[in-house]
Amino acid sequence: MTAPDDPTRPVGGEAGRPDPAVPRTEAPYSDASRADAPRAESPSAEPARPADAPTGRPATERPAPAEPTPEAPAGGGGKTAGVWIGLILGAIVLVLLLIFVIQNNQTARFDYFSAQFDLPLGVAMLLAAIAGALIMALVGSVRMFQMSWTIRKLRKQQEKIHRATR
């Protein structure tokens, strides 16, 4: 059984038979206008079917009208929900880092150029991770600056071309 809005459902009564209560608004498909009819210009087209041969679809079937698609509802709660999720995830990461630092409390000696200092191993590893993140942020910022400069240059060229074509 098909749903009332099913595009494969035949319009009218039983499949293949028009409903006498529904007025007909368009002419039935002719052999030349049928979507499944072979094209005359194609060299490998199949021979034309006789009028009484089945076409694979009922004669009264019409394509479904295009319905506007409803907009998807905004999900997730917006910016506030994103901020809360970020805060919760940040708190979880901080708790995990705190556990890491507490469990790795053996003191290690570090030499950096001529400076010598002792730090707990967990703190030293945390500082190294922070330094790596800052270096990556610096590299990413330089790349973003390069792309911004390129975009600005291309927009100026586009404005120049647009003014020249007026």
N, C-alpha and C positions, 0 to 999 in steps of 0.2 A: 504494500500500500504506500502511496506517495503522499507527501505533505501538500497542503493547498498552494504553498509558494514554491514548490519544487519546479525548477525550470525544465525538467524532463517530463513533467506531467502534461498529458495532452489537454488542450483547451476544448471544452465541450463535454459530450457524454462519454461513452465508452471509447477506448482507444481506436482510432481509425474511423469513427463515425461522428459526424458533427451533431451537436445538440440543437434541435430545432428551436428551442426557447432562446438561444443566444444568437443575436443578429451577427451576421458575418460582415466584417469591415474591410477585409482585404481579399484579393483573389487568391485561389490556391496556387501553389508553386507550379510553374510550367517546367518542362524538361530543360529549357534554356536558362531559367533563373534559379533552379535548384542548387543549393550549396553543394550537394554531393554529385551533381551532374558533371560529366567529363568536359573539359575545355577543348574547344576545337583547335586552338593553337598548339596544344601540347602534342608532340609526336607519339608519346607513349600512352595516350589516353585510352581508357577502356571503351568498348563499343557501347552505344546508348542502350539503356534498358527499355524493355517494353513498358507501356503505361501501366499494365497490371502487375508488374514485378514488384516485390517488396523493396522499399528503399532503406529500411533499417529504422525508420521513425514513422509515426502516424502522420497522415496527411494533414490533420488539423493542428499539429503542434506548431507553436509560434515561439520565437525567442522571447525570453523573459525580459521585461523592461528593466533598464538599468536603474537600480535603486540607490539613493545616496547612502554612503556608508556612515553609520553613526560615529561620532568622534569618541575615541577611547577616553574613559574617565581618568582624570588625573589621579594617579595612585601614589602611595608612599607618604602622603601628608605634606609634601612640599619641603621648603627649606628648613623649617624647624625640626622635622623628623630627621633630616639628614644631619643636622647639627647634633642632635641627641645620639644618633647612632655613632657618629664620629667620636663624641665624648665618651661613650660607653666602651668603644673599641680602644680608645686611647688609654682609658683607665685599666683595661685588662692588660694591655701591653706594659704599662707601668708596673703593675703588680708582678707580672712575669719577670721583668727586668730586676725588680727589687729582690725577688726570690733568687735570681741568678747571682746578684751581687752578694747577698748574704751567704749563699752556699759556697762561693769562691772567695773566701776571705783570707787566703794565705798571702802573706806579704811577698812581693817580688821587687827586686832592685832593677831600676831602669836608668840607662845612660842615654842622654840626648845631647849631642854635641859635647859640651864640657859640663853640662849639668847632670848631677846624679840625684836620684830620689827614689824613695820606697813608697809603693802604693799597693793596696790590696789588688789581687789579680782581677777580680770581677770589675772593680772600678776602672782599672787600666783598660780592660777589654771594652767596657762601655764607652770610655773616652775615645778609644780608637774607632769604634763604630760611629760615634757622633762626628769625628773628624772626617771619616769617609763619606758620610751623608752630606756634610758641608761642601766637600770637594765636588761631589756629584751635582749638588745644587748650583755651584759656581759654574761648572761646565754646561749644565742645562740653561742657566741664565744667559751665558755668552751665546749659545745657539739660538735662544729665543730673541736676543737682541739682533743677531744677524738676520733672522727671518723677518723681524719687524722692519729693519732697514730695507730689506729687499722688497717687501710689500709696499712700503712708502714710496720707494723709487718707481715701482710698477704703476702705482696709482697716479703719480705725477705724469708718467708717460701716457697713461690712459686719458687723463684730463687734457693733455696737450693735443693728442690725436682727436679727442672729442671736440675741442675748440677749433681745430683745423677743418673738421668736416662740416661745421655749421655754415 
